[in-house]
C-alpha cells in the first residue's frame, strides 16, 4: 500500500537535513566560526540544532488526514475500582 508521505514525517526529515547543511556551511565558509568553535563542539552544535529544528518542524507541520482509519470507540465511564466489592455499612 503506497500512499503519500505524511506531512509531519516529511517536515521533520527536511528540517534535520537543513540543520546539518546550515551548520556545515557556517563552519566551511565562515573561517572565524570554524576557528572559534572546536571540532567536538561543532558536532554537538549540529546535534542540538538538528534536534530543535526537527522537533519544531514535526510539531508545527499539518496533520495528514487518514480516512482509512476508523474512529476510536467511546470510552466506558470510569467506576471506582472497589465500587462493587465494598460491603454496605452496618445499620
Secondary structure, DSSP 8 states (H G I E B T S, - for coil): ------HHHHHHHHHHHHHHHHHHHHHHH-HHHHHHS-HHHHHHHHHHHHHHHHHHHHHHS-----TTS-----------TTTTT------
